[in-house]
Amino acid sequence: MRIIRRYAGLPPEARGAAIAIGNFDGVHRGHQAVIAAAARLARQAGAPLGVLTFEPHPRTVLGRAPEPFRLTPFRIKAGALNDLGVERLYVLRFSGALAAKPADAFVREVLIQGLAARHLVVGEDFAFGKGRAGTAALLQTIAVAEGVGVTLIAPQGAKAGRYSSSEARRLVASGDPRAAAAILGRWFELEGHIAIGDRRGRTIGFPTANLPLEGALHPPAGVYALFAGVPTAAGVAWHQAVGNVGKRPTVGGLDERLEVHIFDYSGDLYGRRVCFRFVERIRPERKFDGLEALKAQIALDCREARAILAREQADGPSLGRAATELEQAST
């Protein structure tokens, strides 16, 4: 996948894609339907599959988003789009100037003149341009008049409700990553460089990889079954793991972090970028009467996490099961 960070002055080989447009935070199953439609049209036209998105997220720039709120920071979002077969990822810097561009100018200057889009695909609720005055119907009217086809995709979802980034955020923040996965079509994940911690875990037989959580949307304090993706020369190796989100009250911790014990792994991860995919919450975080009691509980947590993860795959739950879980979470 090629990442392109401008729309003006592009070489011919970077233009002419069939393009899905949106913020795509979460790249959830509704977003996937928009991108799948663009992929079909790209194949029919013999054109590359493109996605146009915006960084930073427009809600952040416009002051309409509490922080943290991103389901997929750019690196994770780009990886998810790459997995969907996107060939051209157009990333426009969202600024006051771009926000002030009238809707018709955005279509003509950015999409038609700049990107030379072969076809455009958006959700029916897509809004753009100054004051978000541009609608999907207006996009269709302007683009078709310029000879560019536009396909509108209706909201997607199970009977209980549409797939929504807002709902996925709520489920993550409430400690239900499994229900969030039913919307996302994959596990919610965090990634970052492993920091040096207190090195206390290794003294009780459970060494941990520590990930700072400041500024990141994450599940609430508690113990979770998760998968850890460790980089290797051949790609990423996925391991079962158990992790604690919180401040570690038993040892008087002050900073909030994710501490993960990776099963059957003994390598040095300090400074390396590791990905963690949350599957299920096991229990709340709590304070124990000393390290021996904590050690005994961690052993129980490990046993439960292994039992949970034995039924799952690192790349996400099956879509059939996910749909059922979304129904249950929404009722």
Secondary structure, 3 states (H helix, E strand, C coil): CEEECCCCCCCHHHCCCEEEECCCCCCCHHHHHHHHHHHHHHHHHCCCEEEEEEECCHHHHCCCCCCCCCCCCHHHHHHHHHHCCCCEEEEEECCHHHHCCCHHHHHHHHHHHHCCCCEEEEECCCEECHHHCEEHHHHHHHHHHCCCEEEEECCCEECCEECCHHHHHHHHHCCCHHHHHHHHCCCEEEEEECECCCCCHHHHCCCCEEEECCCCCCCCCEEEEEEEEEEECCEEEEEEEEEEEECCHHHCCCCCEEEEEECCCCCCCCCCEEEEEEEEEEECCCCCCCHHHHHHHHHHHHHHHHHHHCCCCCCCCCHHHHHHHHHHHCC
